[in-house]
Amino acid sequence: MFTLYRSYWEPLMIISILGLMTGCASDPKDLKSPAIAQRPAYTGLRIEQGPVSVGSEPRKGKVTALILHYTASPLPAALDVLQGHKETHRVGVHYIVTDELLPRVIQLVPETMSAFHAGKSGWRNLEGMNQHSIGIEIINLDGNVHPYSVAQTEVLFTLCADIIRRHQIKPTEVLGHSDISVGRKIDPGSLFPWAKLASLGVGAWPLRDEVAQYLQGPVKIKPEEVRQLLAAYGYRIEPGEAGLKSAVEAFQRHFRTKKVDGIIDPETIATLEALVRRYRPQTLRALRIKP
């Protein structure tokens, strides 16, 4: 039988969660508006203790990232697999967010332990993200096909906000499995509402005005510069054209979801430049792109 406990987090993030009810995404700066500030506070997050997963090991370093996945299976099958009992495929995760009418958060691995959720992965200068991250599995058969419900994402964003507050995770380190396992994974999928998450102050997002400004003029950048910008932001890229295409596709799946094809088109370049300009401006100076 599951036990319950409640976790509380800073008022600004709590108040911001109700912004999901407004529908369209906005820039994080919009959180300062009086309309959002006047909304009543959310009372807290309830987490159920699920079956303990053996797909884990002692944590050896600091948590710096939050990684989101979809399960590609219903809750019973996901719970079975994520307990980590299969020796040939020992996996685990810290939290599961269910897809029920009233979604629940179920914990399988304590945050003090490293869960086996990332597999072969890397981000920036880190190799193997299990030791450096908290993993959340979201019940969804395929987030590239099936949308996430408002109720599910509401609970998920509340959980994410709590985690990033406690571990002081930077916006650029709130990632999908597809970001850290380029060419190998495609979750949480192109239908995951990254823009909404960022509008609530969880995760990174380019400023829309800057993307539009770049698109007004000629957008010219060499493929090698695209590779450098992607790598500077954090993506681990395999050599050759195929490696770059996979990295561009992973970037699009997160930041330009309406068309995920791995093609370096003007909108992808403008989105990448705006994102890097906002969070990694030193890279633009190194490439002699006006910051």
Phi and psi restraints in degrees (value plus and minus 20) as a CYANA .aco file:
   2 PHE   PHI     -94.8   -54.8
   2 PHE   PSI     123.5   163.5
   3 THR   PHI    -124.1   -84.1
   3 THR   PSI     140.5   180.5
   4 LEU   PHI    -142.0  -102.0
   4 LEU   PSI     129.2   169.2
   5 TYR   PHI    -168.2  -128.2
   5 TYR   PSI     143.8   183.8
   6 ARG   PHI    -141.4  -101.4
   6 ARG   PSI     118.4   158.4
   7 SER   PHI    -141.0  -101.0
   7 SER   PSI     118.0   158.0
   8 TYR   PHI    -138.8   -98.8
   8 TYR   PSI     131.4   171.4
   9 TRP   PHI    -163.4  -123.4
   9 TRP   PSI     153.7   193.7
  10 GLU   PHI     -75.1   -35.1
  10 GLU   PSI     123.6   163.6
  11 PRO   PHI     -75.9   -35.9
  11 PRO   PSI     -60.8   -20.8
  12 LEU   PHI     -80.1   -40.1
  12 LEU   PSI     -64.3   -24.3
  13 MET   PHI     -90.1   -50.1
  13 MET   PSI     -56.6   -16.6
  14 ILE   PHI     -83.8   -43.8
  14 ILE   PSI     -68.0   -28.0
  15 ILE   PHI     -81.4   -41.4
  15 ILE   PSI     -57.1   -17.1
  16 SER   PHI     -85.4   -45.4
  16 SER   PSI     -48.0    -8.0
  17 ILE   PHI     -75.5   -35.5
  17 ILE   PSI     -56.2   -16.2
  18 LEU   PHI     -88.5   -48.5
  18 LEU   PSI     -28.6    11.4
  19 GLY   PHI     -83.4   -43.4
  19 GLY   PSI     -37.1     2.9
  20 LEU   PHI     -79.5   -39.5
  20 LEU   PSI     -47.5    -7.5
  21 MET   PHI     -91.6   -51.6
  21 MET   PSI     -32.8     7.2
  22 THR   PHI    -101.1   -61.1
  22 THR   PSI     -32.2     7.8
  23 GLY   PHI      72.9   112.9
  23 GLY   PSI    -110.1   -70.1
  24 CYS   PHI     -91.6   -51.6
  24 CYS   PSI     135.9   175.9
  25 ALA   PHI    -101.2   -61.2
  25 ALA   PSI     138.2   178.2
  26 SER   PHI    -162.6  -122.6
  26 SER   PSI     148.5   188.5
  27 ASP   PHI     -90.3   -50.3
  27 ASP   PSI     131.0   171.0
  28 PRO   PHI     -75.7   -35.7
  28 PRO   PSI     -46.8    -6.8
  29 LYS   PHI     -84.0   -44.0
  29 LYS   PSI     -42.3    -2.3
  30 ASP   PHI     -86.7   -46.7
  30 ASP   PSI     -35.8     4.2
  31 LEU   PHI     -84.8   -44.8
  31 LEU   PSI     -36.2     3.8
  32 LYS   PHI    -102.4   -62.4
  32 LYS   PSI     -23.0    17.0
  33 SER   PHI     -87.4   -47.4
  33 SER   PSI     127.2   167.2
  34 PRO   PHI     -78.5   -38.5
  34 PRO   PSI     -54.4   -14.4
  35 ALA   PHI     -80.5   -40.5
  35 ALA   PSI     -61.9   -21.9
  36 ILE   PHI     -92.6   -52.6
  36 ILE   PSI     -60.0   -20.0
  37 ALA   PHI     -82.8   -42.8
  37 ALA   PSI     -46.2    -6.2
  38 GLN   PHI    -107.7   -67.7
  38 GLN   PSI     -25.0    15.0
  39 ARG   PHI     -90.3   -50.3
  39 ARG   PSI     126.6   166.6
  40 PRO   PHI     -86.9   -46.9
  40 PRO   PSI     133.3   173.3
  41 ALA   PHI     -96.7   -56.7
  41 ALA   PSI     122.4   162.4
  42 TYR   PHI     -96.6   -56.6
  42 TYR   PSI     121.9   161.9
  43 THR   PHI    -103.4   -63.4
  43 THR   PSI     -39.5     0.5
  44 GLY   PHI     134.3   174.3
  44 GLY   PSI     158.8   198.8
  45 LEU   PHI    -139.4   -99.4
  45 LEU   PSI     109.0   149.0
  46 ARG   PHI    -125.4   -85.4
  46 ARG   PSI     110.3   150.3
  47 ILE   PHI    -144.2  -104.2
  47 ILE   PSI     113.0   153.0
  48 GLU   PHI    -116.4   -76.4
  48 GLU   PSI     119.5   159.5
  49 GLN   PHI    -104.2   -64.2
  49 GLN   PSI      93.7   133.7
  50 GLY   PHI    -112.6   -72.6
  50 GLY   PSI    -188.4  -148.4
  51 PRO   PHI     -84.0   -44.0
  51 PRO   PSI     116.8   156.8
  52 VAL   PHI     -91.7   -51.7
  52 VAL   PSI     110.0   150.0
  53 SER   PHI    -109.2   -69.2
  53 SER   PSI     118.2   158.2
  54 VAL   PHI    -110.8   -70.8
  54 VAL   PSI     -18.7    21.3
  55 GLY   PHI    -101.8   -61.8
  55 GLY   PSI      42.6    82.6
  56 SER   PHI    -177.3  -137.3
  56 SER   PSI     149.4   189.4
  57 GLU   PHI    -175.5  -135.5
  57 GLU   PSI     146.2   186.2
  58 PRO   PHI     -78.1   -38.1
  58 PRO   PSI     121.4   161.4
  59 ARG   PHI    -102.4   -62.4
  59 ARG   PSI     114.6   154.6
  60 LYS   PHI    -128.3   -88.3
  60 LYS   PSI     -28.6    11.4
  61 GLY   PHI    -165.0  -125.0
  61 GLY   PSI    -193.8  -153.8
  62 LYS   PHI     -99.6   -59.6
  62 LYS   PSI     123.3   163.3
  63 VAL   PHI     -95.9   -55.9
  63 VAL   PSI     102.3   142.3
  64 THR   PHI    -143.1  -103.1
  64 THR   PSI     -27.8    12.2
  65 ALA   PHI    -159.9  -119.9
  65 ALA   PSI     135.6   175.6
  66 LEU   PHI    -142.3  -102.3
  66 LEU   PSI     103.1   143.1
  67 ILE   PHI    -135.4   -95.4
  67 ILE   PSI     109.7   149.7
  68 LEU   PHI    -128.3   -88.3
  68 LEU   PSI     119.8   159.8
  69 HIS   PHI    -154.1  -114.1
  69 HIS   PSI     142.8   182.8
  70 TYR   PHI    -132.2   -92.2
  70 TYR   PSI     134.5   174.5
  71 THR   PHI    -100.3   -60.3
  71 THR   PSI     -46.8    -6.8
  72 ALA   PHI      43.1    83.1
  72 ALA   PSI      -0.2    39.8
  73 SER   PHI    -177.3  -137.3
  73 SER   PSI     138.2   178.2
  74 PRO   PHI     -87.1   -47.1
  74 PRO   PSI     150.5   190.5
  75 LEU   PHI     -77.2   -37.2
  75 LEU   PSI     -68.3   -28.3
  76 PRO   PHI     -78.1   -38.1
  76 PRO   PSI     -64.5   -24.5
  77 ALA   PHI     -87.2   -47.2
  77 ALA   PSI     -59.5   -19.5
  78 ALA   PHI     -83.9   -43.9
  78 ALA   PSI     -63.9   -23.9
  79 LEU   PHI     -81.3   -41.3
  79 LEU   PSI     -59.2   -19.2
  80 ASP   PHI     -83.4   -43.4
  80 ASP   PSI     -69.0   -29.0
  81 VAL   PHI     -88.5   -48.5
  81 VAL   PSI     -62.9   -22.9
  82 LEU   PHI     -97.0   -57.0
  82 LEU   PSI     -20.8    19.2
  83 GLN   PHI     -97.4   -57.4
  83 GLN   PSI     -32.4     7.6
  84 GLY   PHI      55.1    95.1
  84 GLY   PSI       4.0    44.0
  85 HIS   PHI    -102.9   -62.9
  85 HIS   PSI     -34.8     5.2
  86 LYS   PHI     -99.6   -59.6
  86 LYS   PSI      93.5   133.5
  87 GLU   PHI     -83.9   -43.9
  87 GLU   PSI     -51.8   -11.8
  88 THR   PHI    -100.7   -60.7
  88 THR   PSI     -31.8     8.2
  89 HIS   PHI    -169.6  -129.6
  89 HIS   PSI      46.8    86.8
  90 ARG   PHI    -101.7   -61.7
  90 ARG   PSI      86.4   126.4
  91 VAL   PHI    -144.5  -104.5
  91 VAL   PSI     144.3   184.3
  92 GLY   PHI    -182.9  -142.9
  92 GLY   PSI     149.8   189.8
  93 VAL   PHI    -176.0  -136.0
  93 VAL   PSI     136.4   176.4
  94 HIS   PHI     -95.2   -55.2
  94 HIS   PSI     -65.5   -25.5
  95 TYR   PHI    -157.2  -117.2
  95 TYR   PSI     129.5   169.5
  96 ILE   PHI    -139.7   -99.7
  96 ILE   PSI     114.2   154.2
  97 VAL   PHI    -127.3   -87.3
  97 VAL   PSI      99.3   139.3
  98 THR   PHI     -98.8   -58.8
  98 THR   PSI     148.9   188.9
  99 ASP   PHI    -130.2   -90.2
  99 ASP   PSI       3.8    43.8
 100 GLU   PHI     -92.6   -52.6
 100 GLU   PSI     149.8   189.8
 101 LEU   PHI     -76.6   -36.6
 101 LEU   PSI     -61.5   -21.5
 102 LEU   PHI    -133.5   -93.5
 102 LEU   PSI      70.5   110.5
 103 PRO   PHI     -79.5   -39.5
 103 PRO   PSI     126.6   166.6
 104 ARG   PHI    -136.1   -96.1
 104 ARG   PSI     137.8   177.8
 105 VAL   PHI    -129.6   -89.6
 105 VAL   PSI     103.7   143.7
 106 ILE   PHI    -138.0   -98.0
 106 ILE   PSI     108.9   148.9
 107 GLN   PHI    -120.0   -80.0
 107 GLN   PSI     111.6   151.6
 108 LEU   PHI    -132.1   -92.1
 108 LEU   PSI     -50.6   -10.6
 109 VAL   PHI    -150.8  -110.8
 109 VAL   PSI     112.5   152.5
 110 PRO   PHI     -87.4   -47.4
 110 PRO   PSI     129.4   169.4
 111 GLU   PHI     -84.2   -44.2
 111 GLU   PSI     -40.5    -0.5
 112 THR   PHI     -90.9   -50.9
 112 THR   PSI     -33.7     6.3
 113 MET   PHI    -125.1   -85.1
 113 MET   PSI     135.6   175.6
 114 SER   PHI    -111.8   -71.8
 114 SER   PSI     102.1   142.1
 115 ALA   PHI    -114.5   -74.5
 115 ALA   PSI     128.6   168.6
 116 PHE   PHI    -107.2   -67.2
 116 PHE   PSI      51.1    91.1
 117 HIS   PHI    -131.7   -91.7
 117 HIS   PSI     -39.5     0.5
 118 ALA   PHI    -116.8   -76.8
 118 ALA   PSI     -46.8    -6.8
 119 GLY   PHI      43.3    83.3
 119 GLY   PSI    -169.9  -129.9
 120 LYS   PHI     -87.6   -47.6
 120 LYS   PSI      97.7   137.7
 121 SER   PHI    -180.5  -140.5
 121 SER   PSI     146.1   186.1
 122 GLY   PHI    -189.1  -149.1
 122 GLY   PSI     133.8   173.8
 123 TRP   PHI    -173.9  -133.9
 123 TRP   PSI     107.4   147.4
 124 ARG   PHI      33.3    73.3
 124 ARG   PSI    -140.2  -100.2
 125 ASN   PHI    -117.6   -77.6
 125 ASN   PSI      -8.4    31.6
 126 LEU   PHI    -120.4   -80.4
 126 LEU   PSI     115.5   155.5
 127 GLU   PHI    -135.0   -95.0
 127 GLU   PSI     104.3   144.3
 128 GLY   PHI      56.9    96.9
 128 GLY   PSI      79.7   119.7
 129 MET   PHI    -108.6   -68.6
 129 MET   PSI     -25.5    14.5
 130 ASN   PHI     -75.9   -35.9
 130 ASN   PSI     -65.3   -25.3
 131 GLN   PHI     -90.6   -50.6
 131 GLN   PSI     -37.6     2.4
 132 HIS   PHI    -130.9   -90.9
 132 HIS   PSI     -11.3    28.7
 133 SER   PHI    -163.1  -123.1
 133 SER   PSI     143.1   183.1
 134 ILE   PHI    -124.0   -84.0
 134 ILE   PSI     114.7   154.7
 135 GLY   PHI    -131.4   -91.4
 135 GLY   PSI     115.6   155.6
 136 ILE   PHI    -143.5  -103.5
 136 ILE   PSI     105.0   145.0
 137 GLU   PHI    -120.9   -80.9
 137 GLU   PSI     110.4   150.4
 138 ILE   PHI    -128.9   -88.9
 138 ILE   PSI     110.6   150.6
 139 ILE   PHI     -90.0   -50.0
 139 ILE   PSI      90.6   130.6
 140 ASN   PHI    -183.7  -143.7
 140 ASN   PSI     111.6   151.6
 141 LEU   PHI     -89.1   -49.1
 141 LEU   PSI     -53.0   -13.0
 142 ASP   PHI    -189.0  -149.0
 142 ASP   PSI      85.9   125.9
 143 GLY   PHI     -91.8   -51.8
 143 GLY   PSI     -19.3    20.7
 144 ASN   PHI    -112.8   -72.8
 144 ASN   PSI     -29.4    10.6
 145 VAL   PHI    -141.3  -101.3
 145 VAL   PSI     -61.8   -21.8
 146 HIS   PHI    -126.4   -86.4
 146 HIS   PSI     103.3   143.3
 147 PRO   PHI     -85.4   -45.4
 147 PRO   PSI     136.9   176.9
 148 TYR   PHI    -109.2   -69.2
 148 TYR   PSI     116.8   156.8
 149 SER   PHI     -92.0   -52.0
 149 SER   PSI     137.3   177.3
 150 VAL   PHI     -80.9   -40.9
 150 VAL   PSI     -62.8   -22.8
 151 ALA   PHI     -83.1   -43.1
 151 ALA   PSI     -61.1   -21.1
 152 GLN   PHI     -86.3   -46.3
 152 GLN   PSI     -66.2   -26.2
 153 THR   PHI     -89.4   -49.4
 153 THR   PSI     -49.5    -9.5
 154 GLU   PHI     -81.2   -41.2
 154 GLU   PSI     -67.9   -27.9
 155 VAL   PHI     -86.0   -46.0
 155 VAL   PSI     -62.7   -22.7
 156 LEU   PHI     -80.2   -40.2
 156 LEU   PSI     -66.9   -26.9
 157 PHE   PHI     -84.2   -44.2
 157 PHE   PSI     -54.8   -14.8
 158 THR   PHI     -83.0   -43.0
 158 THR   PSI     -64.9   -24.9
 159 LEU   PHI     -82.7   -42.7
 159 LEU   PSI     -66.3   -26.3
 160 CYS   PHI     -78.9   -38.9
 160 CYS   PSI     -65.2   -25.2
 161 ALA   PHI     -81.1   -41.1
 161 ALA   PSI     -59.4   -19.4
 162 ASP   PHI     -84.3   -44.3
 162 ASP   PSI     -63.6   -23.6
 163 ILE   PHI     -86.0   -46.0
 163 ILE   PSI     -67.4   -27.4
 164 ILE   PHI     -88.0   -48.0
 164 ILE   PSI     -50.3   -10.3
 165 ARG   PHI     -86.1   -46.1
 165 ARG   PSI     -66.7   -26.7
 166 ARG   PHI     -89.2   -49.2
 166 ARG   PSI     -54.0   -14.0
 167 HIS   PHI    -122.2   -82.2
 167 HIS   PSI     -19.4    20.6
 168 GLN   PHI      33.7    73.7
 168 GLN   PSI      28.8    68.8
 169 ILE   PHI     -99.6   -59.6
 169 ILE   PSI     111.3   151.3
 170 LYS   PHI     -94.0   -54.0
 170 LYS   PSI     134.4   174.4
 171 PRO   PHI     -74.1   -34.1
 171 PRO   PSI     -58.1   -18.1
 172 THR   PHI     -91.7   -51.7
 172 THR   PSI     -27.8    12.2
 173 GLU   PHI    -127.3   -87.3
 173 GLU   PSI      -8.0    32.0
 174 VAL   PHI    -113.9   -73.9
 174 VAL   PSI      89.1   129.1
 175 LEU   PHI    -154.4  -114.4
 175 LEU   PSI     140.8   180.8
 176 GLY   PHI    -114.8   -74.8
 176 GLY   PSI     141.0   181.0
 177 HIS   PHI     -78.3   -38.3
 177 HIS   PSI     -53.4   -13.4
 178 SER   PHI     -87.0   -47.0
 178 SER   PSI     -45.3    -5.3
 179 ASP   PHI     -92.9   -52.9
 179 ASP   PSI     -55.1   -15.1
 180 ILE   PHI    -118.5   -78.5
 180 ILE   PSI     -30.2     9.8
 181 SER   PHI    -149.2  -109.2
 181 SER   PSI      46.2    86.2
 182 VAL   PHI     -79.8   -39.8
 182 VAL   PSI     109.1   149.1
 183 GLY   PHI      61.1   101.1
 183 GLY   PSI     -28.8    11.2
 184 ARG   PHI    -130.0   -90.0
 184 ARG   PSI     -53.8   -13.8
 185 LYS   PHI    -148.1  -108.1
 185 LYS   PSI     132.3   172.3
 186 ILE   PHI    -149.0  -109.0
 186 ILE   PSI      -4.4    35.6
 187 ASP   PHI    -122.2   -82.2
 187 ASP   PSI     132.6   172.6
 188 PRO   PHI    -102.2   -62.2
 188 PRO   PSI     -16.0    24.0
 189 GLY   PHI      80.1   120.1
 189 GLY   PSI     142.9   182.9
 190 SER   PHI     -91.9   -51.9
 190 SER   PSI     -33.9     6.1
 191 LEU   PHI    -114.0   -74.0
 191 LEU   PSI     -19.6    20.4
 192 PHE   PHI     -89.3   -49.3
 192 PHE   PSI     112.6   152.6
 193 PRO   PHI    -101.2   -61.2
 193 PRO   PSI      48.6    88.6
 194 TRP   PHI     -78.9   -38.9
 194 TRP   PSI     -60.4   -20.4
 195 ALA   PHI     -82.6   -42.6
 195 ALA   PSI     -60.5   -20.5
 196 LYS   PHI     -83.2   -43.2
 196 LYS   PSI     -64.8   -24.8
 197 LEU   PHI     -77.0   -37.0
 197 LEU   PSI     -66.4   -26.4
 198 ALA   PHI     -85.9   -45.9
 198 ALA   PSI     -55.1   -15.1
 199 SER   PHI     -85.4   -45.4
 199 SER   PSI     -40.5    -0.5
 200 LEU   PHI    -111.8   -71.8
 200 LEU   PSI     -16.9    23.1
 201 GLY   PHI      70.9   110.9
 201 GLY   PSI      -5.2    34.8
 202 VAL   PHI    -137.4   -97.4
 202 VAL   PSI      86.5   126.5
 203 GLY   PHI      80.3   120.3
 203 GLY   PSI     150.6   190.6
 204 ALA   PHI    -118.0   -78.0
 204 ALA   PSI     133.1   173.1
 205 TRP   PHI    -179.4  -139.4
 205 TRP   PSI     119.1   159.1
 206 PRO   PHI     -90.5   -50.5
 206 PRO   PSI     131.5   171.5
 207 LEU   PHI     -93.3   -53.3
 207 LEU   PSI     108.5   148.5
 208 ARG   PHI     -82.2   -42.2
 208 ARG   PSI     -57.5   -17.5
 209 ASP   PHI     -82.4   -42.4
 209 ASP   PSI     -57.4   -17.4
 210 GLU   PHI     -90.4   -50.4
 210 GLU   PSI     -59.7   -19.7
 211 VAL   PHI     -80.5   -40.5
 211 VAL   PSI     -65.8   -25.8
 212 ALA   PHI     -83.9   -43.9
 212 ALA   PSI     -58.8   -18.8
 213 GLN   PHI     -83.8   -43.8
 213 GLN   PSI     -63.1   -23.1
 214 TYR   PHI     -84.0   -44.0
 214 TYR   PSI     -54.8   -14.8
 215 LEU   PHI     -95.3   -55.3
 215 LEU   PSI     -33.8     6.2
 216 GLN   PHI     -91.6   -51.6
 216 GLN   PSI     -49.8    -9.8
 217 GLY   PHI    -128.3   -88.3
 217 GLY   PSI    -197.6  -157.6
 218 PRO   PHI     -87.2   -47.2
 218 PRO   PSI     109.2   149.2
 219 VAL   PHI    -121.9   -81.9
 219 VAL   PSI      83.5   123.5
 220 LYS   PHI    -146.3  -106.3
 220 LYS   PSI     105.2   145.2
 221 ILE   PHI    -179.2  -139.2
 221 ILE   PSI     120.2   160.2
 222 LYS   PHI     -97.3   -57.3
 222 LYS   PSI     131.0   171.0
 223 PRO   PHI     -73.1   -33.1
 223 PRO   PSI     -57.2   -17.2
 224 GLU   PHI     -86.7   -46.7
 224 GLU   PSI     -52.9   -12.9
 225 GLU   PHI     -90.8   -50.8
 225 GLU   PSI     -55.1   -15.1
 226 VAL   PHI     -81.9   -41.9
 226 VAL   PSI     -63.5   -23.5
 227 ARG   PHI     -78.7   -38.7
 227 ARG   PSI     -63.9   -23.9
 228 GLN   PHI     -86.1   -46.1
 228 GLN   PSI     -60.2   -20.2
 229 LEU   PHI     -86.4   -46.4
 229 LEU   PSI     -63.5   -23.5
 230 LEU   PHI     -81.2   -41.2
 230 LEU   PSI     -63.3   -23.3
 231 ALA   PHI     -86.8   -46.8
 231 ALA   PSI     -58.6   -18.6
 232 ALA   PHI     -85.7   -45.7
 232 ALA   PSI     -53.9   -13.9
 233 TYR   PHI     -91.4   -51.4
 233 TYR   PSI     -51.9   -11.9
 234 GLY   PHI     128.2   168.2
 234 GLY   PSI     -35.0     5.0
 235 TYR   PHI     -89.1   -49.1
 235 TYR   PSI     117.2   157.2
 236 ARG   PHI    -113.9   -73.9
 236 ARG   PSI     101.0   141.0
 237 ILE   PHI    -139.4   -99.4
 237 ILE   PSI     109.8   149.8
 238 GLU   PHI     -94.2   -54.2
 238 GLU   PSI     134.9   174.9
 239 PRO   PHI     -84.7   -44.7
 239 PRO   PSI     139.3   179.3
 240 GLY   PHI      65.9   105.9
 240 GLY   PSI     153.5   193.5
 241 GLU   PHI     -84.0   -44.0
 241 GLU   PSI     -59.4   -19.4
 242 ALA   PHI     -83.4   -43.4
 242 ALA   PSI     -59.4   -19.4
 243 GLY   PHI     -84.6   -44.6
 243 GLY   PSI     -61.9   -21.9
 244 LEU   PHI     -86.1   -46.1
 244 LEU   PSI     -62.5   -22.5
 245 LYS   PHI     -80.2   -40.2
 245 LYS   PSI     -62.1   -22.1
 246 SER   PHI     -84.0   -44.0
 246 SER   PSI     -59.4   -19.4
 247 ALA   PHI     -88.6   -48.6
 247 ALA   PSI     -59.8   -19.8
 248 VAL   PHI     -83.1   -43.1
 248 VAL   PSI     -61.2   -21.2
 249 GLU   PHI     -83.0   -43.0
 249 GLU   PSI     -61.7   -21.7
 250 ALA   PHI     -83.5   -43.5
 250 ALA   PSI     -61.2   -21.2
 251 PHE   PHI     -81.8   -41.8
 251 PHE   PSI     -66.7   -26.7
 252 GLN   PHI     -82.3   -42.3
 252 GLN   PSI     -58.0   -18.0
 253 ARG   PHI     -82.4   -42.4
 253 ARG   PSI     -43.7    -3.7
 254 HIS   PHI    -117.7   -77.7
 254 HIS   PSI     -65.3   -25.3
 255 PHE   PHI    -133.6   -93.6
 255 PHE   PSI     -32.3     7.7
 256 ARG   PHI    -161.2  -121.2
 256 ARG   PSI      50.1    90.1
 257 THR   PHI     -96.8   -56.8
 257 THR   PSI     -34.1     5.9
 258 LYS   PHI     -91.5   -51.5
 258 LYS   PSI     -38.7     1.3
 259 LYS   PHI    -169.2  -129.2
 259 LYS   PSI      84.5   124.5
 260 VAL   PHI    -130.1   -90.1
 260 VAL   PSI      75.8   115.8
 261 ASP   PHI    -154.2  -114.2
 261 ASP   PSI     -22.3    17.7
 262 GLY   PHI      55.5    95.5
 262 GLY   PSI     -12.5    27.5
 263 ILE   PHI    -112.1   -72.1
 263 ILE   PSI     113.8   153.8
 264 ILE   PHI    -102.4   -62.4
 264 ILE   PSI      65.1   105.1
 265 ASP   PHI    -119.1   -79.1
 265 ASP   PSI     149.8   189.8
 266 PRO   PHI     -76.0   -36.0
 266 PRO   PSI     -60.6   -20.6
 267 GLU   PHI     -87.1   -47.1
 267 GLU   PSI     -58.3   -18.3
 268 THR   PHI     -84.4   -44.4
 268 THR   PSI     -63.8   -23.8
 269 ILE   PHI     -82.5   -42.5
 269 ILE   PSI     -66.3   -26.3
 270 ALA   PHI     -82.5   -42.5
 270 ALA   PSI     -60.2   -20.2
 271 THR   PHI     -86.3   -46.3
 271 THR   PSI     -62.4   -22.4
 272 LEU   PHI     -84.6   -44.6
 272 LEU   PSI     -65.5   -25.5
 273 GLU   PHI     -82.9   -42.9
 273 GLU   PSI     -62.2   -22.2
 274 ALA   PHI     -84.1   -44.1
 274 ALA   PSI     -58.8   -18.8
 275 LEU   PHI     -86.9   -46.9
 275 LEU   PSI     -67.7   -27.7
 276 VAL   PHI     -86.8   -46.8
 276 VAL   PSI     -58.0   -18.0
 277 ARG   PHI     -80.6   -40.6
 277 ARG   PSI     -56.7   -16.7
 278 ARG   PHI     -95.7   -55.7
 278 ARG   PSI     -58.8   -18.8
 279 TYR   PHI    -133.1   -93.1
 279 TYR   PSI     -41.7    -1.7
 280 ARG   PHI    -154.6  -114.6
 280 ARG   PSI      36.6    76.6
 281 PRO   PHI     -81.8   -41.8
 281 PRO   PSI     -45.5    -5.5
 282 GLN   PHI     -82.6   -42.6
 282 GLN   PSI     -47.8    -7.8
 283 THR   PHI     -86.1   -46.1
 283 THR   PSI     -60.5   -20.5
 284 LEU   PHI     -83.8   -43.8
 284 LEU   PSI     -58.2   -18.2
 285 ARG   PHI     -86.0   -46.0
 285 ARG   PSI     -59.9   -19.9
 286 ALA   PHI     -84.1   -44.1
 286 ALA   PSI     -53.7   -13.7
 287 LEU   PHI    -108.9   -68.9
 287 LEU   PSI     -17.2    22.8
 288 ARG   PHI      43.1    83.1
 288 ARG   PSI      11.5    51.5
 289 ILE   PHI    -116.7   -76.7
 289 ILE   PSI     108.9   148.9
 290 LYS   PHI     -78.0   -38.0
 290 LYS   PSI      99.1   139.1
